[in-house]
Amino acid sequence: MAQGVKKRIPVLFGVESFSGGVLRHVVDLALALDPEEFEVHLITSSLRTDQEASDSIKLLEQHGIRVVLLPIRHGAAFPGDCMQIVRIARYIRCHRIAIVHAHSTKAGLLFRLAAWWSGTRTIYTPHCYYFHARTGMCRRIILSAERFLARKTDAVILAENERCAALDASAVNVARIRVINNAMATFRYQIYSREETQRAWELPQQNYIIGGVGRLCRQKQWRVLIEAAEVFRHRDDVTFLIAGEGEERASLERAIRKRHLEGKVRLLGHVSDVSKTYSCLDVFVSTSLWEGLPYAYLEADCFGLPMILPRLPYLDRLFQGESYRYFPPGDSYAFANQLLLQLEAMSVNGKKPEKTAKMSQPDKEAFDRFVSAHRQLYLELAERI
C-alpha cells in the first residue's frame, strides 16, 4: 500500500428481507458512508427481492457497493440455515470483513453466528425485536435466542422507544446498547400538489383521504383498516388507501370484496416515490402489531399529517401532542372511533381537504447525526481488531 493511503474498513451489511424500512435504512446508510473510509458489502436474500429491492441493488452497485444474493429463507429452515451460515462465514474470511452489521431477526441470527464463528466484530440492528409479536413458548424461545446472541454482539443499535422495551424484557445488557434513531435522508423527498397526485390515482378531489404506507404483511395488520372502513361505508366524503406491496395482497383484496368496499378502500401497490402518497393524504394511519421507529411515521410527521397510531410500547414518548391519536393494537372499532373523532375535529376547525400539500423540510442535521453515529461506532470497533 502506498505511504499515506489509509486502508478502508470492510463492513458487511447482512439482511434477509430487503424491503420497507430495513431497505430504506440500509440503502441510505450505505450510500452516506464515505467510500474512501469504508468498503461496504451487502448480503441479502435472493428469495425476497421485489422491484423496489432490485432497483435499490442496482443503485448500490452503481456506487461501488458489492451485493451478493444468497437463498436465505424467511422462517426457520434447518439445515438450509446452517449452509447459509457456512457461506456467510466463508465470505467474511475471504473478504477480510472487519465488521458485520446484521439487520432484523433472521439476518441477526445467521450473520451473528457466522461472525462469531469467524471471530469478527458484530453489530445488530433489530428494527423492532420479533419477540414483541409472539406470546407463550414461541416468545420465550425467541427471547432466549436474542439474549444468547446479545452476549456475542459488540453493539446493539436501538431507537429510544426500542431501548426501553428491550430493557423491560432483559433482551440485552444496557452496556451493549447504542441509541440511534432513524432519520430521513433529505434527497428522497419532494412536494407534489394534492390535486396532481389525487388525479393520477383517480381519487375523489374533495374527499378526506385516509391512508397508510407499508408492506402488505401480517405485521402491518391492514385488515384492521378494512374492518374499520365498514363504519364509513355510507360516508361518500371518505376514501381509504394503502401504499405498499406484499404477500397478503390477495387476502386483503378478498377481504375488501367480501365487505363490498371496492370503491372505498384502494390498494395502490408499490409507490416508488412515497412523497406522492403523503402529498395526497389528509390523515395518516398505521395498524401495526409491532414496530420499531418506522420511517413511515417520521415521513408522515414531516408532511404535517395528523396520525392515528397503535399504542405500541413507548412509542407515544416520541410522538406526543394533539396531532397524534392512539388505539389498542388490533382493535378495529377503537381505530374507527379515533378516526371519527379526528375527522370531526378537522371539520369543526374548518380543515377541509386543500389542493396544496404541505411539507416541512426533513431534518438534515438528524440524518447527519444518524450517519455520524454509525461511522463512529464502526471506527471504534475497527480499532479493537
DRENKOLDO-759724 format. One record per residue (C-alpha): x, y negated, z; residue in one letter. Coordinates in steps of 0.2 Angstrom, whole numbers, plus 5000, padded with zeros to 4 digits. Example, Ala and Ser with C-alpha at 12.3 -4.5 7.8 and 13.67 -1.06 7.14 Angstrom:
2
- 5062; 5022; 5039; A $
- 5068; 5005; 5036; S $
This chain:
385
- 5000; 5000; 5000; M $
- 5006; 4983; 4996; A $
- 5013; 4972; 5010; Q $
- 5000; 4961; 5017; G $
- 4985; 4970; 5010; V $
- 4973; 4976; 5023; K $
- 4966; 4994; 5022; K $
- 4947; 4994; 5020; R $
- 4937; 5003; 5033; I $
- 4927; 5018; 5026; P $
- 4909; 5018; 5033; V $
- 4896; 5031; 5029; L $
- 4878; 5027; 5030; F $
- 4868; 5043; 5032; G $
- 4849; 5043; 5028; V $
- 4836; 5056; 5025; E $
- 4821; 5046; 5020; S $
- 4827; 5032; 5009; F $
- 4811; 5021; 5009; S $
- 4802; 5007; 5018; G $
- 4810; 4998; 5032; G $
- 4825; 5010; 5033; V $
- 4829; 5007; 5014; L $
- 4827; 4988; 5017; R $
- 4839; 4989; 5032; H $
- 4852; 5000; 5024; V $
- 4852; 4990; 5007; V $
- 4853; 4973; 5015; D $
- 4867; 4978; 5027; L $
- 4877; 4987; 5014; A $
- 4876; 4973; 5002; L $
- 4880; 4960; 5015; A $
- 4896; 4968; 5021; L $
- 4912; 4961; 5014; D $
- 4919; 4974; 5001; P $
- 4937; 4968; 5004; E $
- 4934; 4974; 5023; E $
- 4923; 4989; 5021; F $
- 4922; 5003; 5009; E $
- 4904; 5008; 5010; V $
- 4897; 5026; 5006; H $
- 4879; 5032; 5007; L $
- 4872; 5050; 5008; I $
- 4854; 5052; 5006; T $
- 4841; 5065; 5001; S $
- 4838; 5069; 4983; S $
- 4821; 5076; 4989; L $
- 4813; 5059; 4994; R $
- 4818; 5047; 4981; T $
- 4804; 5037; 4974; D $
- 4805; 5022; 4961; Q $
- 4810; 5010; 4975; E $
- 4824; 5021; 4981; A $
- 4830; 5024; 4963; S $
- 4831; 5006; 4960; D $
- 4840; 5002; 4976; S $
- 4853; 5016; 4972; I $
- 4856; 5008; 4956; K $
- 4859; 4991; 4964; L $
- 4871; 4998; 4977; L $
- 4881; 5007; 4964; E $
- 4882; 4991; 4954; Q $
- 4890; 4983; 4969; H $
- 4903; 4997; 4970; G $
- 4895; 5007; 4984; I $
- 4897; 5026; 4982; R $
- 4880; 5035; 4983; V $
- 4878; 5054; 4985; V $
- 4862; 5064; 4984; L $
- 4860; 5080; 4994; L $
- 4844; 5091; 4996; P $
- 4841; 5086; 5014; I $
- 4823; 5092; 5019; R $
- 4812; 5081; 5030; H $
- 4807; 5094; 5043; G $
- 4817; 5107; 5051; A $
- 4825; 5118; 5038; A $
- 4836; 5131; 5046; F $
- 4848; 5137; 5038; P $
- 4847; 5124; 5025; G $
- 4851; 5111; 5038; D $
- 4867; 5120; 5043; C $
- 4873; 5120; 5025; M $
- 4870; 5101; 5024; Q $
- 4880; 5098; 5040; I $
- 4894; 5108; 5032; V $
- 4893; 5097; 5016; R $
- 4892; 5081; 5026; I $
- 4907; 5086; 5037; A $
- 4917; 5090; 5021; R $
- 4913; 5073; 5013; Y $
- 4918; 5064; 5029; I $
- 4935; 5073; 5029; R $
- 4938; 5072; 5011; C $
- 4935; 5053; 5010; H $
- 4943; 5050; 5027; R $
- 4927; 5041; 5034; I $
- 4931; 5031; 5049; A $
- 4913; 5028; 5055; I $
- 4897; 5037; 5052; V $
- 4881; 5027; 5054; H $
- 4866; 5038; 5054; A $
- 4848; 5031; 5052; H $
- 4832; 5038; 5058; S $
- 4829; 5055; 5066; T $
- 4833; 5069; 5054; K $
- 4849; 5060; 5047; A $
- 4853; 5056; 5066; G $
- 4853; 5074; 5069; L $
- 4863; 5081; 5054; L $
- 4875; 5066; 5052; F $
- 4879; 5065; 5071; R $
- 4883; 5084; 5072; L $
- 4894; 5083; 5056; A $
- 4903; 5068; 5063; A $
- 4905; 5076; 5080; W $
- 4912; 5092; 5071; W $
- 4924; 5081; 5061; S $
- 4930; 5070; 5076; G $
- 4923; 5054; 5068; T $
- 4916; 5039; 5077; R $
- 4897; 5038; 5076; T $
- 4883; 5025; 5077; I $
- 4865; 5029; 5077; Y $
- 4850; 5018; 5072; T $
- 4834; 5027; 5076; P $
- 4822; 5015; 5068; H $
- 4810; 5020; 5082; C $
- 4813; 5036; 5091; Y $
- 4802; 5050; 5084; Y $
- 4798; 5057; 5101; F $
- 4786; 5042; 5103; H $
- 4775; 5051; 5090; A $
- 4774; 5068; 5099; R $
- 4767; 5075; 5115; T $
- 4769; 5090; 5126; G $
- 4783; 5103; 5122; M $
- 4787; 5095; 5105; C $
- 4791; 5079; 5113; R $
- 4801; 5087; 5126; R $
- 4812; 5096; 5113; I $
- 4815; 5081; 5103; I $
- 4819; 5070; 5118; L $
- 4831; 5084; 5124; S $
- 4840; 5084; 5107; A $
- 4841; 5065; 5107; E $
- 4849; 5065; 5125; R $
- 4861; 5078; 5120; F $
- 4866; 5069; 5104; L $
- 4867; 5052; 5113; A $
- 4881; 5059; 5123; R $
- 4891; 5062; 5107; K $
- 4887; 5045; 5099; T $
- 4898; 5030; 5102; D $
- 4884; 5017; 5100; A $
- 4865; 5017; 5098; V $
- 4858; 5002; 5089; I $
- 4840; 4997; 5095; L $
- 4829; 4982; 5094; A $
- 4824; 4973; 5110; E $
- 4807; 4982; 5112; N $
- 4815; 4999; 5107; E $
- 4828; 4997; 5121; R $
- 4815; 4996; 5134; C $
- 4806; 5011; 5128; A $
- 4822; 5021; 5126; A $
- 4827; 5017; 5144; L $
- 4810; 5022; 5150; D $
- 4812; 5039; 5143; A $
- 4830; 5040; 5148; S $
- 4834; 5044; 5130; A $
- 4851; 5036; 5130; V $
- 4863; 5029; 5143; N $
- 4862; 5010; 5144; V $
- 4881; 5008; 5141; A $
- 4879; 5015; 5123; R $
- 4865; 5003; 5118; I $
- 4868; 4989; 5107; R $
- 4853; 4977; 5104; V $
- 4852; 4971; 5086; I $
- 4836; 4965; 5080; N $
- 4831; 4967; 5062; N $
- 4832; 4952; 5051; A $
- 4826; 4946; 5034; M $
- 4838; 4944; 5020; A $
- 4833; 4927; 5013; T $
- 4837; 4932; 4995; F $
- 4822; 4944; 4994; R $
- 4808; 4931; 4996; Y $
- 4799; 4918; 4986; Q $
- 4782; 4909; 4987; I $
- 4768; 4913; 4975; Y $
- 4752; 4904; 4974; S $
- 4737; 4913; 4982; R $
- 4727; 4911; 4966; E $
- 4740; 4919; 4955; E $
- 4743; 4935; 4965; T $
- 4724; 4937; 4968; Q $
- 4721; 4935; 4949; R $
- 4734; 4948; 4945; A $
- 4726; 4961; 4956; W $
- 4708; 4956; 4951; E $
- 4704; 4951; 4969; L $
- 4689; 4940; 4973; P $
- 4696; 4922; 4974; Q $
- 4685; 4916; 4989; Q $
- 4686; 4932; 4999; N $
- 4696; 4934; 5015; Y $
- 4709; 4946; 5010; I $
- 4714; 4958; 5024; I $
- 4729; 4969; 5021; G $
- 4745; 4978; 5027; G $
- 4761; 4984; 5020; V $
- 4769; 5001; 5022; G $
- 4771; 5019; 5017; R $
- 4755; 5030; 5015; L $
- 4760; 5042; 5028; C $
- 4754; 5049; 5045; R $
- 4764; 5036; 5055; Q $
- 4755; 5022; 5047; K $
- 4738; 5029; 5051; Q $
- 4729; 5019; 5037; W $
- 4713; 5030; 5040; R $
- 4710; 5018; 5054; V $
- 4709; 5003; 5042; L $
- 4697; 5013; 5031; I $
- 4686; 5018; 5045; E $
- 4686; 5000; 5051; A $
- 4681; 4994; 5034; A $
- 4664; 5003; 5035; E $
- 4660; 4989; 5048; V $
- 4662; 4976; 5034; F $
- 4653; 4986; 5021; R $
- 4639; 4973; 5019; H $
- 4650; 4958; 5020; R $
- 4654; 4953; 5002; D $
- 4667; 4940; 5008; D $
- 4680; 4953; 5015; V $
- 4692; 4964; 5005; T $
- 4705; 4976; 5011; F $
- 4721; 4981; 5003; L $
- 4736; 4992; 5007; I $
- 4753; 4989; 4998; A $
- 4763; 5005; 4998; G $
- 4765; 5022; 4991; E $
- 4767; 5039; 5000; G $
- 4762; 5057; 5002; E $
- 4745; 5053; 5009; E $
- 4739; 5043; 4994; R $
- 4727; 5057; 4988; A $
- 4719; 5060; 5005; S $
- 4717; 5041; 5008; L $
- 4708; 5040; 4991; E $
- 4697; 5054; 4996; R $
- 4693; 5045; 5012; A $
- 4688; 5029; 5003; I $
- 4677; 5038; 4990; R $
- 4669; 5048; 5004; K $
- 4664; 5032; 5013; R $
- 4659; 5023; 4996; H $
- 4672; 5009; 4999; L $
- 4680; 5009; 4982; E $
- 4676; 4991; 4980; G $
- 4680; 4986; 4997; K $
- 4697; 4995; 5000; V $
- 4711; 4994; 4987; R $
- 4727; 5004; 4987; L $
- 4740; 4994; 4977; L $
- 4754; 5006; 4977; G $
- 4772; 5001; 4977; H $
- 4774; 4982; 4976; V $
- 4792; 4978; 4971; S $
- 4791; 4960; 4976; D $
- 4782; 4960; 4994; V $
- 4781; 4941; 4993; S $
- 4766; 4943; 4981; K $
- 4757; 4954; 4994; T $
- 4759; 4942; 5009; Y $
- 4755; 4927; 4997; S $
- 4738; 4933; 4994; C $
- 4733; 4939; 5012; L $
- 4723; 4929; 5025; D $
- 4726; 4942; 5039; V $
- 4740; 4955; 5041; F $
- 4736; 4971; 5049; V $
- 4745; 4986; 5055; S $
- 4738; 5003; 5061; T $
- 4754; 5012; 5065; S $
- 4755; 5026; 5079; L $
- 4773; 5021; 5082; W $
- 4786; 5008; 5076; E $
- 4802; 5000; 5080; G $
- 4804; 4982; 5074; L $
- 4796; 4983; 5057; P $
- 4801; 4972; 5043; Y $
- 4783; 4970; 5038; A $
- 4779; 4962; 5055; Y $
- 4794; 4950; 5053; L $
- 4788; 4946; 5035; E $
- 4770; 4943; 5039; A $
- 4776; 4931; 5053; D $
- 4787; 4922; 5041; C $
- 4772; 4919; 5030; F $
- 4762; 4912; 5044; G $
- 4749; 4925; 5044; L $
- 4738; 4930; 5059; P $
- 4742; 4948; 5064; M $
- 4731; 4962; 5071; I $
- 4743; 4975; 5078; L $
- 4743; 4991; 5088; P $
- 4748; 4989; 5106; R $
- 4764; 4999; 5105; L $
- 4777; 4999; 5119; P $
- 4785; 4982; 5122; Y $
- 4780; 4976; 5105; L $
- 4770; 4962; 5112; D $
- 4785; 4955; 5120; R $
- 4792; 4950; 5103; L $
- 4775; 4944; 5096; F $
- 4766; 4933; 5108; Q $
- 4753; 4919; 5105; G $
- 4736; 4915; 5098; E $
- 4741; 4922; 5081; S $
- 4743; 4940; 5087; Y $
- 4729; 4951; 5092; R $
- 4731; 4969; 5099; Y $
- 4721; 4985; 5099; F $
- 4724; 5003; 5106; P $
- 4733; 5013; 5093; P $
- 4721; 5025; 5083; G $
- 4705; 5016; 5089; D $
- 4696; 5010; 5073; S $
- 4682; 5002; 5082; Y $
- 4693; 4991; 5093; A $
- 4703; 4987; 5077; F $
- 4687; 4982; 5068; A $
- 4682; 4971; 5084; N $
- 4698; 4962; 5084; Q $
- 4696; 4958; 5065; L $
- 4679; 4952; 5068; L $
- 4685; 4940; 5081; L $
- 4699; 4934; 5070; Q $
- 4688; 4930; 5056; L $
- 4675; 4922; 5067; E $
- 4689; 4911; 5074; A $
- 4695; 4907; 5056; M $
- 4678; 4902; 5051; S $
- 4675; 4891; 5067; V $
- 4691; 4882; 5064; N $
- 4687; 4879; 5046; G $
- 4702; 4890; 5040; K $
- 4694; 4896; 5024; K $
- 4705; 4905; 5011; P $
- 4716; 4892; 5002; E $
- 4723; 4893; 4985; K $
- 4741; 4890; 4991; T $
- 4751; 4902; 5001; A $
- 4762; 4895; 5014; K $
- 4779; 4902; 5020; M $
- 4792; 4897; 5032; S $
- 4810; 4899; 5027; Q $
- 4817; 4915; 5033; P $
- 4830; 4913; 5047; D $
- 4846; 4914; 5038; K $
- 4855; 4912; 5055; E $
- 4846; 4928; 5061; A $
- 4851; 4938; 5046; F $
- 4869; 4932; 5048; D $
- 4869; 4937; 5066; R $
- 4862; 4954; 5061; F $
- 4876; 4957; 5049; V $
- 4890; 4950; 5061; S $
- 4884; 4961; 5075; A $
- 4886; 4977; 5064; H $
- 4903; 4970; 5057; R $
- 4909; 4968; 5075; Q $
- 4904; 4985; 5081; L $
- 4912; 4993; 5065; Y $
- 4928; 4984; 5069; L $
- 4928; 4988; 5087; E $
- 4925; 5007; 5084; L $
- 4938; 5007; 5070; A $
- 4951; 5000; 5082; E $
- 4949; 5016; 5093; R $
- 4954; 5028; 5080; I $
